[in-house]
Amino acid sequence: MKPVISENVSSYEYESGTLTLRVQFNDGSLYEYSGVPSDLAAEFDTPHPWHRVYARLKAYPYRRIN
């Protein structure tokens, strides 16, 4: 998991082979998003990504995994 500078997100990881994005939130919850394109996942490398990506990311299937 790569650390993120954010009020909401603590870290993320992206698997390009499966287009799977995992997002760890500061409250400890971990979500997995499916079918996420690499350009959207790359936005987590910038500070405070959640405000920019949330509306687009919720269009993809997701589930809480912890």
SULHURA-V739880 format. One record per residue. N is the residue number from 1. RES is the residue in three letters. PHI is phi in whole degrees, 0 to 359 (NA if undefined). OMEGA is omega in radians with two decimals (* if undefined). NEAR is the number of other ideal C-beta (glycine too) atoms within 10 Angstrom. Layout:
# SULHURA-V739880
[[N | RES | PHI | OMEGA | NEAR] [N | RES | PHI | OMEGA | NEAR]]
This chain:
# SULHURA-V739880
[[1 | MET | NA | 3.12 | 11] [2 | LYS | 263 | 3.12 | 10] [3 | PRO | 293 | -3.12 | 11] [4 | VAL | 232 | 3.01 | 21] [5 | ILE | 272 | -3.04 | 12] [6 | SER | 195 | 3.03 | 19] [7 | GLU | 282 | -3.03 | 8] [8 | ASN | 251 | -2.98 | 14] [9 | VAL | 248 | 3.11 | 20] [10 | SER | 262 | -3.13 | 16] [11 | SER | 197 | 3.10 | 16] [12 | TYR | 207 | 2.96 | 23] [13 | GLU | 214 | -3.09 | 14] [14 | TYR | 228 | 3.07 | 19] [15 | GLU | 251 | -3.07 | 12] [16 | SER | 293 | -3.14 | 10] [17 | GLY | 294 | -3.12 | 5] [18 | THR | 246 | -3.08 | 10] [19 | LEU | 56 | -3.12 | 16] [20 | THR | 256 | 3.11 | 16] [21 | LEU | 245 | 3.05 | 24] [22 | ARG | 249 | -3.10 | 18] [23 | VAL | 236 | 3.07 | 27] [24 | GLN | 260 | -3.14 | 19] [25 | PHE | 267 | -3.09 | 17] [26 | ASN | 298 | 3.11 | 12] [27 | ASP | 278 | 3.10 | 7] [28 | GLY | 98 | -3.14 | 8] [29 | SER | 290 | -3.11 | 11] [30 | LEU | 233 | -3.13 | 16] [31 | TYR | 240 | 3.10 | 17] [32 | GLU | 241 | -3.13 | 17] [33 | TYR | 248 | -3.08 | 22] [34 | SER | 253 | 3.06 | 12] [35 | GLY | 76 | -3.08 | 12] [36 | VAL | 279 | 3.12 | 25] [37 | PRO | 291 | -3.05 | 12] [38 | SER | 297 | -3.12 | 10] [39 | ASP | 293 | 3.08 | 7] [40 | LEU | 289 | 3.12 | 19] [41 | ALA | 298 | -3.12 | 23] [42 | ALA | 296 | 3.12 | 12] [43 | GLU | 294 | 3.08 | 14] [44 | PHE | 288 | 3.08 | 23] [45 | ASP | 279 | 3.12 | 12] [46 | THR | 257 | -3.14 | 12] [47 | PRO | 298 | 3.05 | 7] [48 | HIS | 55 | -3.05 | 12] [49 | PRO | 285 | -2.95 | 22] [50 | TRP | 301 | -3.13 | 16] [51 | HIS | 295 | -3.14 | 10] [52 | ARG | 276 | -2.99 | 13] [53 | VAL | 259 | -3.01 | 20] [54 | TYR | 306 | -3.07 | 11] [55 | ALA | 299 | 3.13 | 8] [56 | ARG | 284 | -3.07 | 12] [57 | LEU | 291 | -3.10 | 20] [58 | LYS | 290 | 3.06 | 9] [59 | ALA | 283 | -3.12 | 11] [60 | TYR | 264 | 3.09 | 15] [61 | PRO | 300 | 3.12 | 9] [62 | TYR | 213 | 3.08 | 17] [63 | ARG | 207 | 3.04 | 9] [64 | ARG | 279 | -3.07 | 9] [65 | ILE | 245 | 3.00 | 9] [66 | ASN | 218 | * | 8]]
